[in-house]
Amino acid sequence: MSILEFIDHAFSEDYRQARERFLAAAEREGATVTTYENPNKGPYGETLACDAAWVGPKDATKVLVTISSTHGVEGFCGSGAQVDWFLSGARQGLDADMAALHIHALNPHGFAWLRRVTEEGCDLNRNYIDFTKPIPENPGHDELVDALVPQSLDEETMTKAKEEIANYRIEHGESAFQTARKAGQYKHAHSMFFGGFGPSWARQTLEKIIRDFKLADRSLVSVIDYHTGLGPYGYGEPICAHLPGSAGMKRVVEMYGDSVGVPELGTSSSIPLHGTSRELWNAKLGDDYTYVALEYGTFPTDRGLTVLREDHWLHNQGDVDWSAPETKRIKQQIRDHYSPDKADWKEMVLWRSRQIIRQTLQGLAKFG
């Protein structure tokens, strides 16, 4: 079948369907599934869980790892790519000493509730700092917090918020504004890009998965973490999570070529961030892994600011009425921004995913 024919079978309408399709596809391929149930429920009272599907020999020394829904609502993309891997027979690309571990819905609460954050309000990819050490400061976010997530969405408040942000951009520059907005902050739980006051359930679950599947004992682990929202529409940028000059970065560049983006070198759609999962992978695996965030572009970042602002505002009001018109409007726009329901976008997602996975397996064979 062509990629277009896989789209309707790989992508889902909501978290429940995504989980059902992932588990069904994993079962058909004989995968061993380990479930990590989240203590919360979805908006329809459904069970929330992160499911980890292992394909290949248990003692494989080289492991491909894919992760969907680090950022909740972005999970439609990653889940679709994972299901596509099963449906397209990609396991045939595994060597005798290779295995694949597909981590579905690492942040199931955000996926089900159409949020980018976890149930704790955390941006999971800012949550991996060592909370026993001094917490990173973000004075720009401190200054702008009331403009980024105001207490009201009325016209007067929004006009004032937009003026404050515009003035900050003029005075400090665009780079400083983006750092203030999304590099990570650890004070304002109600605001965006909040890294948390401690390890989230999702972070602790990833730590369990690394331990349960003995990933630190493998010769090489290659991680593909699916994300959306940055870069040109539909383009999948493999963003290197390793620091310049490291062994991991050298492997990543050789595996994926000139399309690799490195935030610390200014060659990526992403800026350098606090508390990314690099800190966890480094602590657990040292140099024996590679990691890329496969970031698919959607729409301009200023639109992202709007949809995140309104979603945070909504949940700051208390319990959310899932059937209310305002809730439906806000949830539809955040879903549209991070997971466009467009055939061309989904086709680009699957094509690039297949290419990146092929390059990853080639890299595992070469470096593992």
C-alpha positions as YAML, in Angstrom:
chain: A
units: angstrom
residues:
- id: 1
  name: MET
  ca: [0.00, 0.00, 0.00]
- id: 2
  name: SER
  ca: [1.04, 3.61, -0.49]
- id: 3
  name: ILE
  ca: [1.61, 5.85, 2.51]
- id: 4
  name: LEU
  ca: [-1.72, 7.56, 1.83]
- id: 5
  name: GLU
  ca: [-3.48, 4.23, 2.31]
- id: 6
  name: PHE
  ca: [-1.88, 3.84, 5.75]
- id: 7
  name: ILE
  ca: [-3.08, 7.22, 7.03]
- id: 8
  name: ASP
  ca: [-6.63, 6.23, 7.99]
- id: 9
  name: HIS
  ca: [-5.38, 3.13, 9.81]
- id: 10
  name: ALA
  ca: [-2.46, 4.76, 11.64]
- id: 11
  name: PHE
  ca: [-3.86, 8.08, 12.90]
- id: 12
  name: SER
  ca: [-6.64, 8.39, 15.45]
- id: 13
  name: GLU
  ca: [-9.41, 10.75, 16.47]
- id: 14
  name: ASP
  ca: [-8.71, 10.74, 20.22]
- id: 15
  name: TYR
  ca: [-6.55, 9.13, 22.89]
- id: 16
  name: ARG
  ca: [-8.88, 6.15, 23.38]
- id: 17
  name: GLN
  ca: [-8.78, 5.21, 19.73]
- id: 18
  name: ALA
  ca: [-5.02, 5.79, 19.56]
- id: 19
  name: ARG
  ca: [-4.43, 3.41, 22.45]
- id: 20
  name: GLU
  ca: [-6.77, 0.79, 20.99]
- id: 21
  name: ARG
  ca: [-5.03, 0.94, 17.62]
- id: 22
  name: PHE
  ca: [-1.56, 0.80, 19.14]
- id: 23
  name: LEU
  ca: [-2.39, -2.20, 21.33]
- id: 24
  name: ALA
  ca: [-4.12, -4.03, 18.47]
- id: 25
  name: ALA
  ca: [-1.21, -3.44, 16.10]
- id: 26
  name: ALA
  ca: [1.31, -4.50, 18.74]
- id: 27
  name: GLU
  ca: [-0.63, -7.70, 19.44]
- id: 28
  name: ARG
  ca: [-0.81, -8.62, 15.75]
- id: 29
  name: GLU
  ca: [2.97, -8.33, 15.51]
- id: 30
  name: GLY
  ca: [3.55, -10.43, 18.61]
- id: 31
  name: ALA
  ca: [4.93, -7.59, 20.73]
- id: 32
  name: THR
  ca: [5.17, -7.92, 24.50]
- id: 33
  name: VAL
  ca: [3.30, -5.02, 26.09]
- id: 34
  name: THR
  ca: [3.94, -3.62, 29.57]
- id: 35
  name: THR
  ca: [1.34, -1.15, 30.85]
- id: 36
  name: TYR
  ca: [1.97, 1.70, 33.29]
- id: 37
  name: GLU
  ca: [-1.43, 2.93, 34.45]
- id: 38
  name: ASN
  ca: [-1.82, 6.60, 35.29]
- id: 39
  name: PRO
  ca: [-3.77, 7.32, 38.52]
- id: 40
  name: ASN
  ca: [-6.06, 9.80, 36.74]
- id: 41
  name: LYS
  ca: [-8.91, 9.38, 34.29]
- id: 42
  name: GLY
  ca: [-9.61, 10.90, 30.91]
- id: 43
  name: PRO
  ca: [-12.41, 13.38, 30.11]
- id: 44
  name: TYR
  ca: [-14.84, 10.49, 29.50]
- id: 45
  name: GLY
  ca: [-13.74, 8.55, 32.57]
- id: 46
  name: GLU
  ca: [-11.46, 6.34, 30.48]
- id: 47
  name: THR
  ca: [-8.36, 4.62, 31.82]
- id: 48
  name: LEU
  ca: [-5.12, 6.47, 31.12]
- id: 49
  name: ALA
  ca: [-1.90, 4.53, 30.62]
- id: 50
  name: CYS
  ca: [1.51, 4.53, 29.03]
- id: 51
  name: ASP
  ca: [2.01, 1.29, 27.09]
- id: 52
  name: ALA
  ca: [5.48, 0.00, 26.21]
- id: 53
  name: ALA
  ca: [5.66, -2.57, 23.40]
- id: 54
  name: TRP
  ca: [8.83, -4.66, 22.95]
- id: 55
  name: VAL
  ca: [9.58, -6.39, 19.66]
- id: 56
  name: GLY
  ca: [12.63, -8.61, 19.22]
- id: 57
  name: PRO
  ca: [14.93, -10.68, 21.42]
- id: 58
  name: LYS
  ca: [14.89, -9.82, 25.12]
- id: 59
  name: ASP
  ca: [18.68, -9.85, 25.24]
- id: 60
  name: ALA
  ca: [19.19, -7.64, 22.17]
- id: 61
  name: THR
  ca: [22.24, -5.42, 22.55]
- id: 62
  name: LYS
  ca: [20.91, -2.71, 20.22]
- id: 63
  name: VAL
  ca: [17.51, -1.12, 20.80]
- id: 64
  name: LEU
  ca: [15.40, 1.35, 18.81]
- id: 65
  name: VAL
  ca: [13.18, 3.36, 21.16]
- id: 66
  name: THR
  ca: [10.30, 5.55, 19.99]
- id: 67
  name: ILE
  ca: [8.30, 7.83, 22.29]
- id: 68
  name: SER
  ca: [4.94, 9.44, 21.62]
- id: 69
  name: SER
  ca: [3.09, 12.11, 23.58]
- id: 70
  name: THR
  ca: [5.87, 13.61, 25.64]
- id: 71
  name: HIS
  ca: [3.81, 16.74, 25.09]
- id: 72
  name: GLY
  ca: [0.34, 15.26, 25.40]
- id: 73
  name: VAL
  ca: [-1.67, 16.59, 22.47]
- id: 74
  name: GLU
  ca: [1.34, 16.09, 20.19]
- id: 75
  name: GLY
  ca: [0.73, 12.37, 20.68]
- id: 76
  name: PHE
  ca: [-1.52, 12.06, 17.63]
- id: 77
  name: CYS
  ca: [1.58, 12.40, 15.47]
- id: 78
  name: GLY
  ca: [3.82, 10.01, 17.39]
- id: 79
  name: SER
  ca: [1.08, 7.44, 17.91]
- id: 80
  name: GLY
  ca: [0.35, 7.47, 14.19]
- id: 81
  name: ALA
  ca: [4.01, 6.90, 13.39]
- id: 82
  name: GLN
  ca: [4.24, 4.04, 15.90]
- id: 83
  name: VAL
  ca: [1.14, 2.30, 14.59]
- id: 84
  name: ASP
  ca: [2.45, 2.78, 11.06]
- id: 85
  name: TRP
  ca: [5.68, 1.01, 12.06]
- id: 86
  name: PHE
  ca: [3.68, -2.06, 13.02]
- id: 87
  name: LEU
  ca: [1.30, -1.93, 10.05]
- id: 88
  name: SER
  ca: [4.03, -1.45, 7.44]
- id: 89
  name: GLY
  ca: [6.04, -4.48, 8.54]
- id: 90
  name: ALA
  ca: [9.00, -2.43, 9.66]
- id: 91
  name: ARG
  ca: [10.08, -5.07, 12.17]
- id: 92
  name: GLN
  ca: [11.62, -6.88, 9.23]
- id: 93
  name: GLY
  ca: [14.33, -4.22, 9.30]
- id: 94
  name: LEU
  ca: [15.55, -5.39, 12.72]
- id: 95
  name: ASP
  ca: [18.79, -7.36, 12.72]
- id: 96
  name: ALA
  ca: [19.05, -10.53, 14.79]
- id: 97
  name: ASP
  ca: [20.63, -8.60, 17.67]
- id: 98
  name: MET
  ca: [18.18, -5.66, 17.55]
- id: 99
  name: ALA
  ca: [14.92, -4.94, 19.30]
- id: 100
  name: ALA
  ca: [12.39, -2.12, 19.17]
- id: 101
  name: LEU
  ca: [10.68, -0.55, 22.17]
- id: 102
  name: HIS
  ca: [7.73, 1.67, 21.36]
- id: 103
  name: ILE
  ca: [6.62, 3.85, 24.30]
- id: 104
  name: HIS
  ca: [3.06, 4.94, 23.57]
- id: 105
  name: ALA
  ca: [1.56, 7.96, 25.34]
- id: 106
  name: LEU
  ca: [4.26, 8.76, 27.89]
- id: 107
  name: ASN
  ca: [2.00, 11.64, 28.97]
- id: 108
  name: PRO
  ca: [-1.46, 10.03, 28.61]
- id: 109
  name: HIS
  ca: [-3.19, 12.72, 30.67]
- id: 110
  name: GLY
  ca: [-2.12, 15.45, 28.27]
- id: 111
  name: PHE
  ca: [-2.99, 13.26, 25.29]
- id: 112
  name: ALA
  ca: [-6.53, 12.51, 26.50]
- id: 113
  name: TRP
  ca: [-7.29, 16.02, 27.77]
- id: 114
  name: LEU
  ca: [-5.74, 17.70, 24.70]
- id: 115
  name: ARG
  ca: [-3.12, 19.50, 26.75]
- id: 116
  name: ARG
  ca: [0.59, 19.95, 26.11]
- id: 117
  name: VAL
  ca: [1.32, 19.48, 29.81]
- id: 118
  name: THR
  ca: [0.99, 16.64, 32.32]
- id: 119
  name: GLU
  ca: [-1.60, 16.31, 35.09]
- id: 120
  name: GLU
  ca: [0.80, 18.28, 37.31]
- id: 121
  name: GLY
  ca: [0.77, 21.12, 34.78]
- id: 122
  name: CYS
  ca: [4.36, 20.32, 33.77]
- id: 123
  name: ASP
  ca: [5.96, 20.64, 30.41]
- id: 124
  name: LEU
  ca: [7.53, 17.17, 30.61]
- id: 125
  name: ASN
  ca: [10.54, 18.20, 28.54]
- id: 126
  name: ARG
  ca: [11.42, 20.81, 31.17]
- id: 127
  name: ASN
  ca: [10.86, 18.41, 34.10]
- id: 128
  name: TYR
  ca: [14.10, 16.40, 34.02]
- id: 129
  name: ILE
  ca: [16.25, 18.72, 36.11]
- id: 130
  name: ASP
  ca: [17.83, 17.62, 39.39]
- id: 131
  name: PHE
  ca: [15.40, 19.12, 41.89]
- id: 132
  name: THR
  ca: [17.93, 18.73, 44.72]
- id: 133
  name: LYS
  ca: [20.12, 21.38, 43.10]
- id: 134
  name: PRO
  ca: [19.50, 25.12, 42.52]
- id: 135
  name: ILE
  ca: [16.59, 25.60, 40.12]
- id: 136
  name: PRO
  ca: [17.23, 27.42, 36.80]
- id: 137
  name: GLU
  ca: [16.00, 31.00, 36.77]
- id: 138
  name: ASN
  ca: [14.02, 32.63, 33.97]
- id: 139
  name: PRO
  ca: [13.67, 36.33, 34.82]
- id: 140
  name: GLY
  ca: [12.12, 37.09, 31.44]
- id: 141
  name: HIS
  ca: [9.23, 34.76, 32.15]
- id: 142
  name: ASP
  ca: [8.86, 36.26, 35.61]
- id: 143
  name: GLU
  ca: [8.44, 39.66, 33.97]
- id: 144
  name: LEU
  ca: [6.01, 38.49, 31.30]
- id: 145
  name: VAL
  ca: [4.01, 35.84, 33.13]
- id: 146
  name: ASP
  ca: [0.81, 37.89, 33.41]
- id: 147
  name: ALA
  ca: [0.97, 38.72, 29.71]
- id: 148
  name: LEU
  ca: [1.69, 35.14, 28.67]
- id: 149
  name: VAL
  ca: [-1.22, 33.72, 30.67]
- id: 150
  name: PRO
  ca: [-3.57, 36.54, 31.79]
- id: 151
  name: GLN
  ca: [-6.37, 36.05, 34.30]
- id: 152
  name: SER
  ca: [-8.92, 36.98, 31.65]
- id: 153
  name: LEU
  ca: [-9.30, 36.70, 27.89]
- id: 154
  name: ASP
  ca: [-11.41, 39.85, 27.56]
- id: 155
  name: GLU
  ca: [-10.44, 42.40, 24.93]
- id: 156
  name: GLU
  ca: [-8.96, 44.97, 27.30]
- id: 157
  name: THR
  ca: [-6.75, 42.41, 29.07]
- id: 158
  name: MET
  ca: [-5.60, 40.83, 25.83]
- id: 159
  name: THR
  ca: [-4.75, 44.19, 24.29]
- id: 160
  name: LYS
  ca: [-2.61, 45.04, 27.30]
- id: 161
  name: ALA
  ca: [-0.92, 41.61, 27.20]
- id: 162
  name: LYS
  ca: [-0.07, 41.90, 23.51]
- id: 163
  name: GLU
  ca: [1.36, 45.39, 24.02]
- id: 164
  name: GLU
  ca: [3.53, 44.18, 26.91]
- id: 165
  name: ILE
  ca: [4.91, 41.32, 24.81]
- id: 166
  name: ALA
  ca: [5.50, 43.58, 21.81]
- id: 167
  name: ASN
  ca: [7.41, 46.05, 23.97]
- id: 168
  name: TYR
  ca: [9.52, 43.25, 25.45]
- id: 169
  name: ARG
  ca: [10.40, 42.03, 21.96]
- id: 170
  name: ILE
  ca: [11.45, 45.50, 20.90]
- id: 171
  name: GLU
  ca: [13.52, 46.16, 24.02]
- id: 172
  name: HIS
  ca: [15.19, 42.74, 24.40]
- id: 173
  name: GLY
  ca: [15.00, 41.14, 20.94]
- id: 174
  name: GLU
  ca: [13.27, 38.04, 19.58]
- id: 175
  name: SER
  ca: [15.79, 35.55, 20.93]
- id: 176
  name: ALA
  ca: [15.39, 36.87, 24.46]
- id: 177
  name: PHE
  ca: [11.61, 36.74, 24.16]
- id: 178
  name: GLN
  ca: [11.62, 33.12, 22.99]
- id: 179
  name: THR
  ca: [13.94, 32.21, 25.86]
- id: 180
  name: ALA
  ca: [11.68, 33.99, 28.33]
- id: 181
  name: ARG
  ca: [8.63, 32.30, 26.91]
- id: 182
  name: LYS
  ca: [9.71, 28.68, 26.51]
- id: 183
  name: ALA
  ca: [13.21, 27.86, 27.77]
- id: 184
  name: GLY
  ca: [11.58, 26.57, 30.96]
- id: 185
  name: GLN
  ca: [10.49, 28.13, 34.26]
- id: 186
  name: TYR
  ca: [10.00, 26.67, 37.73]
- id: 187
  name: LYS
  ca: [7.98, 29.26, 39.65]
- id: 188
  name: HIS
  ca: [4.63, 29.76, 37.94]
- id: 189
  name: ALA
  ca: [2.60, 26.53, 37.95]
- id: 190
  name: HIS
  ca: [-0.30, 28.22, 36.19]
- id: 191
  name: SER
  ca: [1.82, 29.39, 33.25]
- id: 192
  name: MET
  ca: [3.22, 27.75, 30.14]
- id: 193
  name: PHE
  ca: [6.52, 25.82, 29.93]
- id: 194
  name: PHE
  ca: [6.44, 25.15, 33.67]
- id: 195
  name: GLY
  ca: [9.04, 22.54, 34.61]
- id: 196
  name: GLY
  ca: [7.41, 21.50, 37.86]
- id: 197
  name: PHE
  ca: [8.28, 21.46, 41.54]
- id: 198
  name: GLY
  ca: [9.41, 17.84, 41.41]
- id: 199
  name: PRO
  ca: [9.48, 14.75, 39.17]
- id: 200
  name: SER
  ca: [6.17, 14.20, 37.39]
- id: 201
  name: TRP
  ca: [4.39, 10.86, 37.02]
- id: 202
  name: ALA
  ca: [5.45, 10.71, 33.36]
- id: 203
  name: ARG
  ca: [9.10, 11.32, 34.21]
- id: 204
  name: GLN
  ca: [9.00, 8.62, 36.88]
- id: 205
  name: THR
  ca: [7.36, 6.28, 34.37]
- id: 206
  name: LEU
  ca: [10.15, 6.81, 31.84]
- id: 207
  name: GLU
  ca: [12.67, 6.08, 34.60]
- id: 208
  name: LYS
  ca: [10.81, 2.81, 35.33]
- id: 209
  name: ILE
  ca: [10.79, 1.88, 31.65]
- id: 210
  name: ILE
  ca: [14.54, 2.45, 31.36]
- id: 211
  name: ARG
  ca: [15.01, 0.23, 34.40]
- id: 212
  name: ASP
  ca: [12.40, -2.44, 33.54]
- id: 213
  name: PHE
  ca: [13.75, -2.97, 30.03]
- id: 214
  name: LYS
  ca: [17.37, -2.84, 31.18]
- id: 215
  name: LEU
  ca: [18.24, -0.18, 28.62]
- id: 216
  name: ALA
  ca: [21.39, 0.80, 30.50]
- id: 217
  name: ASP
  ca: [22.75, -2.72, 29.90]
- id: 218
  name: ARG
  ca: [22.53, -2.49, 26.09]
- id: 219
  name: SER
  ca: [25.48, -1.58, 23.91]
- id: 220
  name: LEU
  ca: [23.53, 1.19, 22.14]
- id: 221
  name: VAL
  ca: [20.04, 2.64, 22.47]
- id: 222
  name: SER
  ca: [18.70, 5.04, 19.81]
- id: 223
  name: VAL
  ca: [15.74, 7.18, 20.82]
- id: 224
  name: ILE
  ca: [13.27, 8.94, 18.50]
- id: 225
  name: ASP
  ca: [10.94, 11.23, 20.48]
- id: 226
  name: TYR
  ca: [8.07, 12.55, 18.31]
- id: 227
  name: HIS
  ca: [7.13, 16.23, 18.68]
- id: 228
  name: THR
  ca: [5.15, 18.83, 16.75]
- id: 229
  name: GLY
  ca: [4.80, 22.60, 16.56]
- id: 230
  name: LEU
  ca: [8.16, 23.99, 15.41]
- id: 231
  name: GLY
  ca: [9.48, 24.53, 11.92]
- id: 232
  name: PRO
  ca: [7.98, 24.53, 8.42]
- id: 233
  name: TYR
  ca: [4.62, 22.82, 7.93]
- id: 234
  name: GLY
  ca: [5.03, 19.06, 7.74]
- id: 235
  name: TYR
  ca: [8.82, 19.02, 7.83]
- id: 236
  name: GLY
  ca: [10.36, 16.65, 10.35]
- id: 237
  name: GLU
  ca: [13.59, 18.01, 11.84]
- id: 238
  name: PRO
  ca: [15.74, 15.57, 13.84]
- id: 239
  name: ILE
  ca: [16.79, 17.81, 16.71]
- id: 240
  name: CYS
  ca: [19.94, 16.57, 18.41]
- id: 241
  name: ALA
  ca: [19.62, 16.39, 22.18]
- id: 242
  name: HIS
  ca: [23.35, 15.90, 22.71]
- id: 243
  name: LEU
  ca: [25.72, 18.76, 23.44]
- id: 244
  name: PRO
  ca: [28.21, 19.86, 20.77]
- id: 245
  name: GLY
  ca: [31.41, 17.83, 20.83]
- id: 246
  name: SER
  ca: [29.88, 14.84, 22.60]
- id: 247
  name: ALA
  ca: [30.08, 11.27, 21.31]
- id: 248
  name: GLY
  ca: [26.29, 11.21, 21.04]
- id: 249
  name: MET
  ca: [26.17, 14.26, 18.80]
- id: 250
  name: LYS
  ca: [28.85, 12.85, 16.50]
- id: 251
  name: ARG
  ca: [26.82, 9.65, 16.08]
- id: 252
  name: VAL
  ca: [23.60, 11.59, 15.51]
- id: 253
  name: VAL
  ca: [25.14, 13.71, 12.76]
- id: 254
  name: GLU
  ca: [26.57, 10.66, 11.05]
- id: 255
  name: MET
  ca: [23.27, 8.80, 11.32]
- id: 256
  name: TYR
  ca: [20.95, 11.55, 10.05]
- id: 257
  name: GLY
  ca: [23.19, 13.84, 8.02]
- id: 258
  name: ASP
  ca: [22.86, 17.54, 7.30]
- id: 259
  name: SER
  ca: [19.22, 17.77, 8.34]
- id: 260
  name: VAL
  ca: [20.18, 17.49, 12.03]
- id: 261
  name: GLY
  ca: [19.44, 20.60, 14.08]
- id: 262
  name: VAL
  ca: [21.48, 21.51, 17.15]
- id: 263
  name: PRO
  ca: [19.85, 24.12, 19.44]
- id: 264
  name: GLU
  ca: [23.12, 25.03, 21.14]
- id: 265
  name: LEU
  ca: [24.64, 25.89, 17.74]
- id: 266
  name: GLY
  ca: [21.65, 27.94, 16.59]
- id: 267
  name: THR
  ca: [20.95, 25.52, 13.72]
- id: 268
  name: SER
  ca: [17.58, 24.24, 14.97]
- id: 269
  name: SER
  ca: [13.98, 25.41, 15.07]
- id: 270
  name: SER
  ca: [14.31, 24.89, 18.84]
- id: 271
  name: ILE
  ca: [16.21, 27.04, 21.29]
- id: 272
  name: PRO
  ca: [18.34, 25.54, 24.12]
- id: 273
  name: LEU
  ca: [16.04, 24.37, 26.91]
- id: 274
  name: HIS
  ca: [16.20, 23.60, 30.63]
- id: 275
  name: GLY
  ca: [15.29, 20.15, 31.93]
- id: 276
  name: THR
  ca: [15.03, 18.10, 28.75]
- id: 277
  name: SER
  ca: [15.14, 14.31, 28.91]
- id: 278
  name: ARG
  ca: [18.82, 14.49, 27.92]
- id: 279
  name: GLU
  ca: [19.52, 14.91, 31.61]
- id: 280
  name: LEU
  ca: [17.82, 11.59, 32.37]
- id: 281
  name: TRP
  ca: [19.30, 9.65, 29.45]
- id: 282
  name: ASN
  ca: [22.78, 10.97, 30.22]
- id: 283
  name: ALA
  ca: [22.47, 9.94, 33.86]
- id: 284
  name: LYS
  ca: [21.19, 6.45, 33.02]
- id: 285
  name: LEU
  ca: [23.04, 5.54, 29.80]
- id: 286
  name: GLY
  ca: [26.10, 7.78, 29.66]
- id: 287
  name: ASP
  ca: [27.46, 7.75, 26.09]
- id: 288
  name: ASP
  ca: [25.67, 4.55, 25.08]
- id: 289
  name: TYR
  ca: [22.69, 6.19, 23.41]
- id: 290
  name: THR
  ca: [21.60, 8.58, 20.71]
- id: 291
  name: TYR
  ca: [18.55, 10.83, 20.96]
- id: 292
  name: VAL
  ca: [16.69, 13.01, 18.53]
- id: 293
  name: ALA
  ca: [13.43, 14.87, 18.97]
- id: 294
  name: LEU
  ca: [11.74, 14.40, 15.61]
- id: 295
  name: GLU
  ca: [10.01, 17.78, 15.43]
- id: 296
  name: TYR
  ca: [7.29, 18.27, 12.79]
- id: 297
  name: GLY
  ca: [6.35, 21.81, 11.86]
- id: 298
  name: THR
  ca: [2.73, 22.94, 11.91]
- id: 299
  name: PHE
  ca: [1.85, 26.65, 12.10]
- id: 300
  name: PRO
  ca: [3.61, 29.89, 13.21]
- id: 301
  name: THR
  ca: [4.80, 30.02, 16.81]
- id: 302
  name: ASP
  ca: [2.72, 33.11, 17.60]
- id: 303
  name: ARG
  ca: [-0.35, 31.01, 16.89]
- id: 304
  name: GLY
  ca: [1.08, 28.46, 19.31]
- id: 305
  name: LEU
  ca: [1.35, 31.18, 21.94]
- id: 306
  name: THR
  ca: [-2.36, 31.93, 21.53]
- id: 307
  name: VAL
  ca: [-3.57, 28.33, 21.75]
- id: 308
  name: LEU
  ca: [-1.37, 27.58, 24.78]
- id: 309
  name: ARG
  ca: [-2.43, 30.79, 26.52]
- id: 310
  name: GLU
  ca: [-6.11, 29.97, 26.14]
- id: 311
  name: ASP
  ca: [-5.68, 26.34, 27.19]
- id: 312
  name: HIS
  ca: [-3.80, 27.35, 30.34]
- id: 313
  name: TRP
  ca: [-6.42, 30.00, 31.07]
- id: 314
  name: LEU
  ca: [-9.18, 27.39, 30.71]
- id: 315
  name: HIS
  ca: [-7.62, 24.95, 33.15]
- id: 316
  name: ASN
  ca: [-6.75, 27.73, 35.58]
- id: 317
  name: GLN
  ca: [-10.50, 28.31, 36.07]
- id: 318
  name: GLY
  ca: [-11.00, 24.99, 37.88]
- id: 319
  name: ASP
  ca: [-12.77, 21.83, 36.74]
- id: 320
  name: VAL
  ca: [-13.26, 21.82, 32.98]
- id: 321
  name: ASP
  ca: [-16.72, 21.22, 31.52]
- id: 322
  name: TRP
  ca: [-15.80, 19.07, 28.52]
- id: 323
  name: SER
  ca: [-19.15, 19.75, 26.82]
- id: 324
  name: ALA
  ca: [-19.07, 23.56, 27.17]
- id: 325
  name: PRO
  ca: [-18.80, 25.52, 23.88]
- id: 326
  name: GLU
  ca: [-15.76, 27.50, 25.12]
- id: 327
  name: THR
  ca: [-14.00, 24.28, 26.10]
- id: 328
  name: LYS
  ca: [-14.74, 22.74, 22.71]
- id: 329
  name: ARG
  ca: [-13.42, 25.84, 20.92]
- id: 330
  name: ILE
  ca: [-10.18, 25.95, 22.90]
- id: 331
  name: LYS
  ca: [-9.59, 22.22, 22.64]
- id: 332
  name: GLN
  ca: [-10.25, 22.16, 18.92]
- id: 333
  name: GLN
  ca: [-7.74, 24.94, 18.25]
- id: 334
  name: ILE
  ca: [-4.96, 23.33, 20.30]
- id: 335
  name: ARG
  ca: [-5.56, 20.01, 18.57]
- id: 336
  name: ASP
  ca: [-5.54, 21.69, 15.16]
- id: 337
  name: HIS
  ca: [-2.30, 23.51, 15.95]
- id: 338
  name: TYR
  ca: [-0.30, 20.54, 17.19]
- id: 339
  name: SER
  ca: [-1.91, 17.75, 15.15]
- id: 340
  name: PRO
  ca: [-3.38, 19.09, 11.90]
- id: 341
  name: ASP
  ca: [-6.12, 16.81, 10.60]
- id: 342
  name: LYS
  ca: [-4.82, 17.13, 7.03]
- id: 343
  name: ALA
  ca: [-3.88, 14.28, 4.71]
- id: 344
  name: ASP
  ca: [-0.82, 16.08, 3.32]
- id: 345
  name: TRP
  ca: [0.57, 16.74, 6.81]
- id: 346
  name: LYS
  ca: [-0.01, 13.15, 7.89]
- id: 347
  name: GLU
  ca: [1.60, 11.84, 4.71]
- id: 348
  name: MET
  ca: [4.71, 13.91, 5.42]
- id: 349
  name: VAL
  ca: [4.77, 12.64, 9.00]
- id: 350
  name: LEU
  ca: [4.75, 8.99, 7.97]
- id: 351
  name: TRP
  ca: [7.23, 9.39, 5.12]
- id: 352
  name: ARG
  ca: [9.76, 11.19, 7.31]
- id: 353
  name: SER
  ca: [9.19, 8.81, 10.20]
- id: 354
  name: ARG
  ca: [9.96, 5.82, 8.03]
- id: 355
  name: GLN
  ca: [13.11, 7.50, 6.72]
- id: 356
  name: ILE
  ca: [14.34, 8.45, 10.20]
- id: 357
  name: ILE
  ca: [13.67, 4.95, 11.55]
- id: 358
  name: ARG
  ca: [15.54, 3.41, 8.62]
- id: 359
  name: GLN
  ca: [18.50, 5.72, 9.28]
- id: 360
  name: THR
  ca: [18.33, 4.85, 12.97]
- id: 361
  name: LEU
  ca: [18.48, 1.12, 12.31]
- id: 362
  name: GLN
  ca: [21.41, 1.63, 9.97]
- id: 363
  name: GLY
  ca: [23.14, 3.61, 12.71]
- id: 364
  name: LEU
  ca: [22.46, 0.92, 15.30]
- id: 365
  name: ALA
  ca: [23.97, -1.67, 12.97]
- id: 366
  name: LYS
  ca: [27.06, 0.50, 12.43]
- id: 367
  name: PHE
  ca: [27.71, 1.83, 15.94]
- id: 368
  name: GLY
  ca: [26.10, -0.75, 18.22]
...
